[in-house]
Amino acid sequence: MQAFKRAIHLLSIKARFRKELEERLRQEGFSEPDIEEALEKCSRYLDDEELAKSKVRVQARKGYGSRRISASLQRYTTTEEALLEIDEKETLSNYLKKHPKLLNDPKAKLRLLRRGFSYEIIEQVLKISSDIL
């Protein structure tokens, strides 16, 4: 019962993946049967697919590419469907609009690769952006 109360408390703070909640309860020293019971009772509050979609939208808005987003979600879920919703070209274009200095930066491609964009997308968007300027 204590594990369930703790799980509800953790979920009231922020939405969590099932695996994330399970790890957290394990770290706090609850037994496996108590954890399983708590997760079963909390199952109606856990929607990994919807949470993954939400996290993808937020990270795309922040200017991260699909590779970086996928890596951040990999720990908690295997849902790749959420990544299909983002348009990487549009995300990169929006990021470059917010950070126009990158267009003149010789290391721009490296910086964008670190943000998780594929090389092909970077080439296409930078070519289009340079043609406009």
N, C-alpha and C positions, 0 to 999 in steps of 0.2 A: 504494500500500500504506500509505503514511503517513496518507493521508486516511481510510482504513478504520480504522486504529488509533485515530486521533483521534476518529472518529465513535463507535466502541465505548466509548472513554473518556468521552465526553460523555453517552452513553446510560447508562453505569454510574452517573453522578452523579444523573441524574433522567430520567424519561420525557420525550420531546420529540416534537413533531409533525414530520412529514417536512420540511415547508417551513421550520420553525424550525432543524432540523439542517442543512439545505441552506444557509440564510443564515449560520449560524455557521461552517460550513466555508469558505464564500466569504469571510467576513470575515477568516479566518485565512490567506487567500492561496493556497488550493489551486486547481488548475486545474479547469475545467469537466468534462473527461473523468474526472479523478480523483474529483471529487465524485459524478458519476453512477455510477461504478463502486462507490464506497463506499456510496452509497444503495441500490444494487441488492443488494450483499452484506448490508446491514443490514435489508433489507425485512422479514424475518421478525420483527424486533424493533420495527418501527414499526407501530402500530395507531392511526391518527388517530381513528377512531370511538370506540374504547374510552377513549382519553385524553380526548376531548371529553366523554364521559359522566362520567368521573371529575371533571374540572374543573367541570362543571356542578353535580354533587352537592356538591362542596366549597364552591363559591361560594354555592350556595343555603343551605347550612348556616350560612354566615357572614352570611346575611341580605340577599343581593343579589337584585334582581329580574331577570326574563328579559331586559329590554332591556340592562342593564349587562353581564350574562353574555354575551349575544350579541355585544356590542361588543368584549369582551375576547377572544372566540374568533375573531372575524372576520379577524384578521390571519393566522391560521395555517390555518384550515379553513373549509369552507362547510357543515359538518355542522350542520344545524338540528334533526335528529331528537333529539339529546340534550336539547334544551330542552323537548321535549314531555313528558319524564319528570317535570318538576317541577310541583308544584301551587303556583302563585304565592300563592294565598290562604293556604294553610297555612304557606308560608315567611314571609309577612308577619305572620301571627298569631304564629308562634314568635318572630319578631324583636321584636314588640311585647311579648311576655311577658318577654323578656330585658331590654327597655328600656321599662318602664311609664311613665317620665316623659314619653315622647313623646306619650302620650295627652292630656296637659294642655298640650302645647307648641303655641302658635299657628302655629309654622312647621313643624309635623310633616309636613304634606303636601309641602312643598318638600324637606324632608330625605329623605323616602321616594322622591320623584321622582328625586332625585339618586342614590339607591341602585338605581334601575332599575326600580321598580314602576310599573305603568300607573296613570293617574289613577282609572280606573273601579274597579280592585281596591282602591286606597287608600280611596276613598269607601266601598265596601262593607264592608271590614274595620274601618275606624274607626267606622262606624255600628253595626256589630254589637258592637264593643268598648265603645262608649259606652252602648249599651242594657244591657249586662251590668253596668256600673258604675252 
